[in-house]
Amino acid sequence: MASRRLSVAAVTADAIATEEIRRVDVPSRVNLWASGGTAGDQLGLLLNRTEILPSGDVNIEIAADVIDVARDQLVFNTVVGRGQLRVPVPVVTAEVQFLLSVEPIL
């Protein structure tokens, strides 16, 4: 299983553009947790051009520098095929943190 915890402080079309985790070579389960510091911070998740999670609001918890895996999960064990993941962040006021997990199905 691969996972990455990242922090984004500016709007971006792909927050994982430089991360190896973005490439999915075999069918895998994907999980995504996210939190922001301000109401209205948003992110999404795509595989190639398919929306797995349309861009939407994340929970407000980042002040404690915590991603709560019990409350902040946005994508739950979603099975994806081969392709490239993308995490757009269309709205961020101060900072959005997220944890992305990709687990190959063997």
N, C-alpha and C positions, 0 to 999 in steps of 0.2 A: 504494500500500500504506500502510495506517495501522498504527502500532504504539504501544504504551504500556508503559513500565516503571513499575511501581507497588510500593509497600511498604505492608504491612498489619501493624498492631501490635495489633489487637483482632479478636475474632470478629465476623463480619459476614455477613449473608445475601447481600450483593452488593457486592463490592469495586470494581466499575466503575459503580455506580449513577449517578454524576455525570459519567461520561466519555462523550463523543460516540461513541467507538469501539464502544460496546455496540450501536448500531443498525446492522443489516445490511440494506441496501436492495436489493442484487442478490446472486445466488449468488456465494459467496466461499470462498477457502481460509483456514482458521484454523490457526494454530500457537500453542502455549503452552509456555513454559518456566517453571520455578519452583524456588526453593530456600528452605530455612528454616534457622533457627539451632539448632533443637532437634529431637531425634527425636520423631516423632509429630505435627509440624505438618502440616496438611492443607489442600487446596483442591480445588475441582471446577470444571467448566465446563458450562453449560447454554445451549441455544438455545430460548427460550420455555420449555416444560416438558420438552423432550427432553434427557436427559443425554448429553452428548458425552464427558465424563470424570466418572465417579462420584467423589465426594469421597474422596481418598486421600492417603497420605503423600507428601511432597516430599523431595528430596535435602537433606542437611545440608551447606551450604557457605557460608551467608550471612556467616560470621565475616569472610571476606575481602571482603565486599560485592560478590560476583561472582555473576552468573548465567552458568553455563558452557553455551553453546549446543550443545556436543558431548555433554554428559552429562545436562543437566537438562530435556530436552524431554519433555513429557508428551502433547501432542497434535501429530500429524504430518500436515500438509497435508490436514486434514479438510474436505471440501466441505460447506458449509451453505447453506440457502436463506435467504429473507427472515425477519427476526424480530429479537428482542432477545437479546443474549448476557448471561449473568449468571455471575459468579465468586463462589460462596459460599466462605467461609473458616470452617469449623466448629470448627477447633482451631488456635490459635496461642499459643505460650508467650511468645516475645519478639517475633519479626518473621518475616514471610514476604515475599519479593520475587518478583514474577513479571513476565514479558514476554509480552504478548499481541500477535499480529500478525494482521491481517485483510486479505487481498489479494483484491480483486474479480476475478472471472473474466470477462475481456473477450472 
